[in-house]
Amino acid sequence: MILSACASPATTAPTSAPATSAPQATTAPGATTAPDTPVLAEVPREQTVILGWSITSAIGTTNPWATGYTHQEGNAFMWEPLMYFAIFADKEIPWLADSMEYTKDDFTELTIKLNADAAWSDGTPVTSRDVKFTFDGQLSNDKLPYHAAFEQFVESVATPDDKTVVVTFKIPAPRFAFEVLMLKFDTGIPIVPAHVLEKEADVNAFAGGLDMPHSGPYNLVLWDANQKIYDLREDWWAVKAGRIATPAVKRIVMVNIGGQVGQNMDIVIQRLVNNEFDAILDVRSGVAKQILESNDKVTTHTGNNPPYGYLDWWPNSLWMNTQIEPFNDVRVRRAISLAIDRDTIDEIIYDGAQVTTIYPFPLYPGLQKFVDSPAVKALEEQYQPRKFDLEESAALMTEAGFTKNSDGLWEKNGATVPAVINGFEGIHADIVAVLVEMLRAAGFDSSTDFSSEAYNNMANGVPGLYMFGHGASLKDPYAALELFHGRFSASIGTTAGNNRFSRYSNPEYDAILDQMAPLSSEDPKFQELAAQALGIYWRDQIDVPIIQWLHRIPYNQTYWTNWPTETNLAMGTNGAFWAHTGLLVITSLKPAQ
């Protein structure tokens, strides 16, 4: 599951930081120790970063190809890509690869040159064989997350020498290097060790374990129900290669705060204010302000100033399974959108800031330019995706064959509209409460489901609405629009893969996306087609866009500085330690003392 997190709005920070000293223990503060826990070397607190996060994956799952693997729970500190992308510096950061260039003008060939010093933690060099193994695996294994992209584009992978890889594409693939091969936020692929995985009969069943060779700087030395502990390996290849200085962080303790991401936040925030945690998941605006007032060592992306965070890549919509009744009727989907008063949401939740949205992608510079184009503005005027109109909503429901029952809820054939909103309490409690009220006022049978089954309900396509984000586009709209391509439309009774919950299928839409795929985003034809696809997104109300997402991550500077902020870009990445670029965040920290 790809999930960005914020704290519940009901959570409050303590009014002042207690005078207790920060813990000196190198294990998680308050954690219990299992009888068979290995004895670890002592590492001073001032050389240790302690992070608060929910850890739910099966203990020992470190193999990026294993079923149930996630990079968000610390595995990002072990695995590396060919290149990173730093969103706020707007630059590529060469990593395992020194270069990655299209060597044909029509984007049908990509040549990758690997760094001479790149090596796995067991001393084995990272070579073109590893890259080819990684790419061939994605191409042949339909259980891997980028299988569809490799199958669509990749014709062959050649290795002229140990440090060169040449990818030949079936069709022009101008975005492949960026979208697939660079790690940023929660997308892209790491390179995996061929000499390890080629020995496994089932690479998806192989968990990896604590000893799996990896290229990243930290070894996982302990993992139990309470915590994961990573220790720096002093022979990390990237230091010798000049990619980065030797990290000052010698140990990372990721404390399991329990539950789903965003739960148990009262205790988590208290521990941050007490200087027990150096960073935690992101919080709501009011909570961020209280934290800053409680401990002057804590900062955020915008310091002590609102909005205390940065624009994330995860704009949230109300998704729904468009294959099942009544959500297979575009009139019902549009009626739901018309029931949402986005201006009021901005006013009562975000203090007047325009956080609500009508787009399935974040408005980073390239995307802002796209939505400001005359073609998109004309379509916005035509479809009015931001419109709030209860009368028009009611007219559409009536046209769709619904009538109001004695409770004032729309009903058809004895059934109301199942508009329960599945979401995550720690990050959605404020917005979902308002959405439920608006939907019920418009006659939809709405309530909340913040249970542990909420995500499974989304993936399984059960009747209801799903509050979730679109983790896709950063530079141009293709990746977000591709979320709704028919090839990802999972049939009823199967699980929707990679958070593509709409199960939407439309040959007209697919044809437009297929024409866009081989075009550079700078091509006027691409821009024309992208506008057409966005118009269909609005026309068919594939989902109901609600809000842009902001990450308000509190960084405690008692022990560590150089967190990435608006005034201190550090390596230019977003500041989420749980993202793929979290490795760069942690390895760039500087001691405060």
C-alpha positions, -999 to +999 in steps of 0.1 A: +000+000+000+012+034-009+001+058+019+011+093+029+001+101+064-011+130+086-023+130+122-058+132+134-071+167+138-084+157+172-049+152+184-034+179+205+002+187+214+013+193+250+015+229+260+051+227+271+080+203+267+086+184+299+121+188+314+130+152+311+162+144+292+162+126+260+167+088+262+202+075+259+192+040+250+198+028+215+167+006+214+133+021+209+122+041+240+097+021+259+102-010+237+103-045+252+131-068+244+125-104+232+145-131+249+163-139+217+171-103+208+207-101+196+231-080+217+239-048+197+268-025+199+262+006+219+256+038+198+253+072+215+220+090+213+237+119+194+246+094+166+211+078+165+180+089+146+147+078+161+117+078+139+080+072+147+061+051+122+036+022+120+053-011+110+028-037+098+046-059+073+058-094+081+090-094+101+119-102+078+104-089+045+133-070+030+133-084-006+118-057-029+102-085-050+086-103-020+049-103-016+040-078+011+072-058+007+071-020+013+098+005+012+079+028+036+089+010+068+127+015+066+136-007+037+143+024+017+175+026+037+187-006+022+178-003-015+190+021-042+181+031-077+200+040-108+191+076-101+170+097-076+149+127-085+149+157-061+116+174-065+124+207-049+158+210-065+142+199-098+172+178-106+182+142-112+207+127-088+229+100-103+234+071-080+241+035-090+243+049-125+266+078-136+244+085-166+211+074-182+206+089-216+183+083-246+207+075-274+182+077-302+163+108-310+130+089-312+133+077-275+136+040-286+169+034-270+183+042-235+219+037-225+228+034-188+264+037-175+269+023-140+292+037-114+325+019-112+324+017-073+288+005-069+287-026-048+264-048-027+268-051+010+286-085+006+313-069-015+300-081-049+301-054-075+269-040-089+271-047-126+250-046-157+240-082-150+221-069-119+203-043-139+194-067-167+182-092-141+161-064-125+146-054-158+140-089-171+123-097-139+099-068-142+092-078-178+084-114-171+069-114-136+034-101-135+035-099-097+060-071-098+047-035-097+062-022-129+055-053-150+028-035-171+052-007-180+080-030-190+056-051-210+043-021-228+076-005-237+106-028-234+118-049-263+151-061-250+179-054-225+216-058-236+248-056-216+277-047-238+300-047-208+299-049-170+290-013-166+268-006-196+231-015-202+213-007-234+175-009-233+156-011-267+120-001-266+091-014-287+078+022-291+091+056-281+093+057-243+102+093-234+090+091-198+103+056-190+136+067-175+120+092-152+088+074-143+101+039-138+139+040-133+143+070-109+132+068-073+111+097-061+083+099-035+069+064-037+076+054-073+103+039-094+123+006-090+154-002-070+180-025-085+181-060-070+211-084-067+211-110-094+235-133-075+210-136-047+176-137-063+186-159-093+190-188-068+154-185-056+127-207-072+101-182-063+114-146-059+080-134-047+080-160-018+115-152-007+113-127+022+149-117+021+156-116+058+179-094+078+210-106+060+200-101+024+228-084+004+218-048-005+235-017-019+222+009+006+241+023+036+224+006+065+222-030+077+190-042+093+203-056+126+171-061+146+134-063+138+108-073+163+072-062+170+084-030+186+110-016+163+135-020+134+171-010+140+195-002+112+233+003+116+255+021+092+280+000+073+312+018+070+321+003+036+291+019+018+302+022-018+286+057-022+311+074+001+341+060-019+324+070-051+320+106-039+282+105-040+280+117-004+300+122+027+301+095+054+268+097+072+268+111+107+238+089+115+253+057+127+220+041+138+184+044+128+157+032+152+123+031+136+098+027+164+066+009+157+039+032+169+013+006+163-019+004+144-024+019+110-004+049+099-018+079+118-031+062+149-018+065+185-007+101+177-012+116+212+016+095+225+037+099+194+035+137+195+043+138+232+074+117+226+085+141+198+081+171+221+100+152+247+129+149+223+125+111+222+117+111+185+136+131+158+108+129+132+074+114+129+047+111+102+030+144+092+004+161+113-025+185+108-020+222+107-033+230+142-013+202+157+019+214+139+014+249+154+010+235+189+041+213+186+061+243+175+048+263+205+057+234+228+093+229+217+114+255+201+138+229+188+111+215+164+108+229+129+088+222+098+092+226+060+081+263+064+096+268+098+072+284+123+050+297+095+018+283+080+012+260+062+040+242+080+044+218+051+051+212+014+028+202-015+029+164-017+023+143-048-008+126-034-040+146-041-070+128-026-103+119-043-134+100-034-127+069-055-154+043-062-157+010-081-172+022-114-181-014-124-208-019-097-242-003-091-249+025-085-215+038-092-215+025-128-239+053-136-220+085-144-251+105-132-246+092-097-209+099-097-215+134-109-243+139-084-218+131-056-194+156-069-221+183-071-228+176-034-193+187-023-189+223-014-151+227-019-151+264-009-166+256+024-141+229+030-113+254+023-128+278+048-136+256+077-107+231+076-079+250+059-085+286+072-093+299+037-063+284+019-073+268-013-064+232-006-093+216-024-088+205-060-104+194-092-074+176-105-060+140-100-024+154-098-004+179-077+001+213-091+039+213-094+053+238-120+050+216-151+014+206-141+004+241-132+015+252-167-007+224-182-038+233-162-034+270-171-034+262-208-063+275-229-074+240-238-077+229-202-094+261-191-120+257-219-128+221-207-130+233-171-156+259-182-174+232-201-176+205-173-174+228-142-157+201-120-157+224-090-194+232-091-215+228-060-252+226-068-276+205-047-305+211-071-285+198-101-273+169-080-309+160-071-320+163-107-293+138-118-303+113-091-340+116-101-330+110-137-311+080-127-343+065-111-338+073-075-364+088-051-360+102-016-372+079+012-387+089+045-352+095+059-344+119+031-320+095+014-319+086-022-333+051-028-338+028-058-352-007-057-352-006-019-315+003-016-299+035-007-266+047-022-238+030-002-217+061+004-197+050+034-163+066+031-134+042+037-103+060+049-077+063+076-086+081+108-052+095+116-050+114+083-087+117+072-107+123+103-112+160+097-120+160+059-141+128+059-163+141+087-172+171+066-177+151+035-201+127+053-221+157+065-223+172+030-232+139+013-260+131+038-273+166+033-276+158-004-294+125+003-265+100+001-263+073+028-229+083+040-209+073+071-172+065+078-152+033+079-118+038+095-115+002+104-085-020+097-105-033+067-108+001+050-079-004+026-089-040+018-124-026+010-108-003-015-086-029-031-115-054-032-139-029-047-167-033-021-196-008-024-187+025-010-164+055-014-127+054-009-107+084+003-073+079-012-046+096-032-032+096-067+005+089-064+016+094-099+024+126-118+052+150-110+061+167-142+033+161-167-002+146-163+004+113-181+011+091-151-020+103-132-042+099-162-028+065-169-042+053-135-075+050-153-063+031-184-085+001-191-055-023-189-056-016-151-093-022-148-095-052-125-126-073-129-151-078-101-139-104-077-103-096-081-080-071-062-073-037-078-035-035-082-013-005-072-042+015-058-061+018-091-094+016-074-118+030-100-117-001-123-127+023-151-126+011-187-133+032-217-118+025-252-120+061-262-099+071-232-075+043-237-069+053-273-059+088-262-035+075-236-020+051-261-013+080-284+002+101-256+026+073-244+053+076-271+052+114-272+074+138-253+055+160-229+069+190-248+052+179-280+021+200-288+002+169-297+009+155-263-005+186-246-036+184-269-042+147-261-036+153-224-063+179-223-087+156-241-080+128-215-085+153-186-118+163-202-130+127-202-119+124-166-142+153-157-170+143-182-172+107-169-165+118-133-141+088-129-136+098-093-144+129-073-112+150-066-113+166-032-080+180-018-043+185-026-021+169+000+003+187+023+031+171+043+035+188+076+064+168+091+078+180+124+116+178+126+132+178+160+166+196+159+177+187+194+201+161+180+199+165+142+199+194+118+199+198+079+164+185+076+151+195+041+130+227+044+119+256+023+150+276+033+174+246+034+169+223+005+196+198+017+196+174-012+165+189-026+141+160-019+108+160+000+113+154+037+094+122+042+118+097+057+094+069+047+096+077+009+121+062-015+142+094-010+143+089+028+178+074+024+190+108+012+172+127+040+188+106+068+223+103+053+224+141+049+216+150+085+242+168+106+247+166+143+233+195+163+258+190+191 
